[in-house]
């Protein structure tokens, strides 16, 4: 088999397309031929050694679909040739990742895809869409008629959140940079989008909400944007903190936060069982089939060129998901 591995942390150039032995599945594991691997911001942070710093060498990638090649266990729905999605915590985290032609995963994290499901769409739904759904409707319970602010509208979780909230009857405000990204956010369902490079975001949000502020902020960015998000919240508003791409330290005016009785709610999908993830995944598939949400794709990249895919995302050029496609089976 071939895989993208890195032997040290660093920029995209540390990623190498390497030949290695095809793994032998242990009892309770499934050997998959990977069909599509979606690139996530998490992959870039892991490669750089920022979050998390896992043992090396390692294979990156936390979202993929595949075809069962071998399984010797009690389940009857994992016969060779079955198209599946991997939904669990070990892929690319505790175990080998998705940037490979083959991967072994535990059977409890593997679920057959419904007939006529697109491998690429299914791979892209994993972490970003499940996280957005869980944050809005399970970790928190946003209500129709409320107003939601989504910073960094170009990100995967933000892209999902805008669409899910819009479909649920939420008024959505977003931030991004440049006309192209703001127009994209509006097409996805944002009622308004502000350019964070040009606008005073708290002032724009107050203007858009008649001085009140938004009910909820969904923040998958972290860093200084947490303090800005709290400035945009109404009294007793809630901020859902999901990511830390722009910094793991959150600093804000604690006294003002207390006076306004606001809440910061941490969101972490890691503890979700594979079965619970699959239940959310099924809801997302139903929304896609009904054309209520979409998975915008920026481009497909041969898996061997994963470094180029990472560079494109880090440059800010990507508008949508990047999907790595392994070479055809020989």
N, C-alpha and C positions, 0 to 999 in steps of 0.2 A: 504494500500500500504506500501511498504518499500522504504527507501531512505538512501543514505549516507549523513549524516549531520555532521557539526562540530560546537561546541558551544564556542570554543576559537580558536585562531590562534596558529599554532605551527607545529611540525613535523607530519609525516603521522599518528602517533598514535592518533591524535585528531579526525580522521575520524571514525564515528560510523554508523553501520547498524541499523537503527531504524524503528520501525513500527509507522505509523502515518495515520491520516484519508486521504482517497483519495480525492484530491481537486475537488471542484465543479466549472465547467467552468462558468465564467461570460459571459454576452452578448458579442459576438464577439470573444470568445475564443474557442479553440479546446482542448478536453481532449484526450491525446495520451497514449497508452501503449508503453513504450520505448522498442525498439528491440535491439539497440546497441548504446553505448555511447563511443565516442573516447576520449582518454585522451590527453590533451594538456599541454604544459609547463605553459600556463596561469593558468590552474587549480592548479598546484603546488604553483605558486606564490600567487594565491588568498588564498589558504589554509594557507599559511605561513603568510598572512597579509602584503605581500610586494606590490602587485599590482593586483587589487585594494583592499583597505581595506573596505569591505562592511559590513553592519549590520549583527549581529549574532542572533540566529543560522541560518545557511544557507546550502543549497544544492549546491554542486559544479557541474561543467560540462557545456560546451558551445557548444558541437557538438553532435547531435544524430539523429537517424532515429526512426520512430515509426509507429504504426497503429492507425488510428482514432477509438476512442471508442464512442465519443459523440461530435456532433456539431449541433447547432441550429441557423443557419445563412443563408444568401442568397447564398453563394457559392454552386454550384452543384457538385463540384469535390472533396468534402471532406466527402463522405458518410462513415458510419461505415465500417471498414475493409480495408479502403484505406491505402496503404503504402506511407509514406510521409517522407520528410526531413525537418528539422527546420533550417532556414537560417535567422537569425536576430540578433539584438543587446541585447535583454532582457534575453535570455536563459543563466542562470548561471551568469548573470551580474547584470541587474536590477531586474530580477525575479528569481524564483526557477530554479535550474540547472537540468542537464541531468542524474545525478547519482541517478536515481529513477526508480521504476517500472512504474510510471505514472507522467505526467507533463501536466500542462495547459499552452498553449501558444496562443498568439493572432493569428487570422486566417491569417493575412497578412504576417506572417513569416513562414507559412506552405505551402509546395508545394508537390503535388503528384509525386511519383517517376515514371519514364518511366517503361513500362513492362520489366521484366527480369533484373532489376537493383538490384545489391547486396546491401542489407541493410548495411552491414559492410563497403563496399567500399564507399558508399554514406556518411556514418557517418564520415569517415576519411577525406573526401574531404573538409569539411567545412572551418574552419579558416585557416589551413596551406596552402592548395592548392589555395583557393580563394585569400589569401593574396599574395602569390608568383605571381600568374597571374596578379593581379591588379598592383603590384609593377613594374613588368617588362614591361607590355604592355599597361597600362592605366595611372597610376600615372607617370610613365616614359615610354619612347618608345625606348627600346633597339632595335638595328638594326642587321640584319644578317651580319656576318663578324666581329662584335665587340668581345671583350674579356671580360668575366665576372669572377670576383672572388667571391666565396661563402665560407665565413668562417663557421666553425662549421657544417660540412656536414652531421652530424648525426641527426640534428634537423628536425622537420617536415616541416617548411618553406623552409629550405635549400634543403631537399630531393625533394620537389616539384620544386624548382627553377632550380636545376641542370637538371632535366628531361625536363622541359619546355624550358629552354634556349637551350639545346642540340637539341631538336626537331626544334627549330626556326633558327638553323644555327649559333648559337653563340658558340665561343670557350670558354669552361668552365674550370677554375682552381678552386680548392677547398682546404680547409684545414680541417684536423680532427686529431685524435690521434690514433696511432697504425695501424699495417698493415691491420687488419680486416676491420676497418672503412674506411681506404683509398681505399682498394680494392672494398668495397661496393660503394663508391662514383664513382669509375671508371666504375663499372657495370651500374650505373644509368646514365652515360653519361659524367662524368668529363673527360676531356682530360688529366689532371694531378691532383694529390692530394698530398699535402705536410703535413708532420706530424708537427703540431705546437709545440709539446713537444721536438722535436729534431732539427728542421730546423729553420734557420733564414728566416722567411716568406718573408719580403720585398726583401731580396737578392734573394731568390728562384723565386719570381715573376718577378723581373727584368731580371733574367737569362732566364726565360721562355718567356719573351716578348722582347728580344733583347735590354734590358735596358730601354724600353719605359714606362712600367707600363700598367695596365689594363684600359680599357675604363670605366668600371662600377664595383662597389663593391655592392653586396647585403648583408647587415649585419643585421641578426636577433638575434645577441648576445648582443651587447652593451658594456658598460664598456670600458676597455682599448683597446678592439679590434677596436674601431672607429679610434683611432690615428694610429694604425697599418694599417688599411684599407686605410687611406689617404696616408700613405707612399707607398702603393702599386699602387696608382692611377697615371695615366699619367697627364700631364698638361691639365687643363680643363676637367678632368675626373669627374664622378658623383658617389657619395656614397649614396645608398638608405638605410636609417636607419629605421629599422622595430621594433626591440625588445630591451629589456633591461634586459635580464636574468642575465647578469654578472655585472649589475650596471646601474643606471639611470643617472649618471653624466658622460658626455662625455668631456674629456680633450684632447686637441691637440694643436699643434704649430700653432697658428692663423696667425702669420706673414708668415710662409711658405705656409700656406693654401691660403692666399691672393696673394702672389707672383705667385703661380702656377694656380691661377684662378679656383680652384676646387669648386665643389658644394656638399653640404650635403642636401639631399632631405628627409624630413620626410614622412613616409608612415603609414597611419592609416585607416583601413577598417571600423572602427566604424560608420562613417557617411554614408556608402553605404546603400542604401535602400534594403530591402529584394528582391525586383524585380531585382535590378541590381546584387545582389549576385547570384540570381538564373540564370541570363543570363550567368554569368561566370561559374557557376556550370554546366550548359548544355554544354558549350564548353569543360570543363574538362571531362565530361562523354564521349563526342564524341572522345576525345583523348585516353581515356582508352579503349573504344570499338574498336578503330583502332590499339590498342597495341602500341601507341606512348609513353604513360606514364603508370606507375603502382603505386599502393599503397602498399609498403612493410609493412607487418605485423610482428611485433616481437612476440606477443603472445596474447591470449585471457585470460581474467581473470573473474571469477564470480564477479558480481558487489559488492557482500558483502565483497569481499577481495580487495576493492579499495586501502586500505592503503598499501598492498603489492605491488600493481601496482605502486603507487607513489614511494615507496622505490626503486623498480627496476630501475625506470627512473632516480631518483636522484643519484643512484650508478654509472650510466653510462653504465649499462649492456644492456639496451634495444637498439636493432638495428632495428628500424622500429616502427610503430604505436602499441600502446597498446589499446585494445578494451575491454570494460566492457560489459558483457552479463548479463542481469537480469534473475532471475529465471523464469521458464515457468509459464504462467498464470494458476492459480488454477481453 
